[in-house]
Every structure is written in structure tokens, then in C-alpha cells.
């Protein structure tokens, strides 16, 4: 894992704290011990505390983190006592030849160093668990992002073949009539596939490109019945900087084409109305007459509709709304979502 800003700043703070600790120890003793002995005493005291703190940090505190709490509690206090004793032994060695025989007894030294050691160990434990909490939060965030990306890629992999299968069926039925506009149909399909392959790999795409793909899709659909005039796309308020999660509008329109009877029913229709307001809220309403369904009634939408709902939830959370109803042979779906602006 790369070094985080938290770790970078904490290292600087630690160096500053230890330096300040040394200066305080030096300043407190220099009137009594002189510059040389006070420097020596402050240096050995700081080095012992540094050794103790980082041994706790790297060896003892992880025991608690890994669930070895019994061993953790067996080591916490004994190690403080051990380092207090080591400090006293070093004091005796340093001050053995001090002119005024100024070194302290063991208990004097212990009563002086033990509270300081305990305080530093407590502070380091607080730091350790705060950093562990920060690492866990960061790790959970990375895992959530990876999971989100994986789910979105999975949904896209489902949407693309689903869309392609239905569109090729439309083209096939049209080619069978021998109409000379087949090449134009394939050009439209090529445009849609280009959008899906090259643009939809991004988390957000330009709304204009999504709507161009919608227009291509509707043109392909209309070619099955060139006399049908009740298939329309109405757009307002869309700007070049508006960004949207890809394939949401496309998939809803493709689903409407699949279930609509507009090409076979002279009174049928399929309308797509999309508006973006000044607050960059996109509202899209799709309405269409529905084919007469024979046999067991199946739920309108199926896999395509479910994929759209999942993608809306992943991309927009609680910021989107989706309403749909089927009444008197007409199906309507209305979706609204906030758009981002291209920087």
C-alpha cells in the first residue's frame, strides 16, 4: 500500500515530538548537571523511550489487533517495568564517575521514569489504533470502489449482448424484405456499437452521445415501418458539458422498442421526452403502446429493466427516482437523475 498523507504527516509529527521531548529533558537538567551530562542523560532517556514505544507499536499492539489479547495484557506492564530498569542501569553507568555522585536510587529513578513511560506507551497505543482505524476505512473504501466497478462491468457485459441481439433481429427482419436502405440501417447500428464499445468503458459519458445512440436506435426501429410517424425523440435543455452514466437511457429505449407495437399498430406510438433543468437534473419519460401478449403474462421489462435499476442504484444511490406503470395498453416509465458537468 502506498504511503498515505496521514502517514507522511504523522512521521513529521513524531520527529518533532521526540525532538521537543529531548529539549525539555535537557533544559530541565542543564542547571544541575551541566551541558555535557544533561545532554547525555536526555539522549539516553529519549533513546530508551523511542525503543520502547516502537517495540510496542510493531510487536505488542498488533497482538491485540490480531485477537491475542491475553498475551497483549501479559506484556504491557512488564515491558514498561523492564525498560524502567534498563534506564536505571544506564543511569548508573553514565553517572558512575559523576563528581557529585548525583545518580538516583532505583526507586527514585523508577518513580520518575515509570509514569513518563506509561504515558508515552498510552499515547503510542492511541496513535496505533487510530492509524489502524484509518487504514481499515481506506481499505473498505477501495474494496467498495472495486466492487462497484466490478458490478458495473458485469452489468455492461449483460446489457451489450442483450441490446445487440434485439437490434440484429430488427435488422434481419428488415433485410428479408430486400429494402435498399439496409446499408443505412447497418450504418446506424455501427454508430450505436461504436458508442457502446469505445465510450461506455468510462464511468460517465456525454449526454449528447447517449442521445445520439438513442436516435440511432429509434431510426433502426422505425425502418421496420417507414410510414409510422408516432415514434419521436424530444430533447430540451441538454448542453455539451452534461455527463450521465452510460447505457441507462439507451437500455430503457431499447426495452421500449422490444415491447412496443408501434411498428405494427397504426395507432401505436413510442415517445421519448428528455429535459434537463437549470439545476442539471435530467428527467426522461418514455411512453409506448404495448404489444398484445399471448399466453402467461410476463413482467414488462425483464432483464433489461432490472439491469437499469441496478446501475441506477450503483451510480446514483438515493439521488435518482424511477416510476413506471402500465395502464390501458400504454406503458410509461419516468426516470430522473442528477447530471455531472464536464470539467
Secondary structure, DSSP 8 states (H G I E B T S, - for coil): ----HHHHHHHHHHHHHHHHHHHHHHHHHHHHHHHHHHHHHHHHHHHHHHHHHHHIIIIIHHHHHTT-HHHHHHHHHHHHHHHHHHHHHHHHHHTTT-TT-----HHHHHHHHHHHHHHHHHHHHHHHHHHHHHHHHHHHHHHHHHHHHHHHHHHHHHHHHHHHHHHHHHHHHHHTTT-TTHHHHHHHHHHHHHIIIIITTSSSEEHHHHHHHHHHHHHHHHTT-TT---EEEEEES--TTEEE-TTHHHHHHHHHHHHB-TTT-TT--EEEEEEE-TT-EEEEEEEEEB----SS---SSHHHHHHHHHHHHHHHGGG-EEEEEEETTEEEEEEEEE-EE--
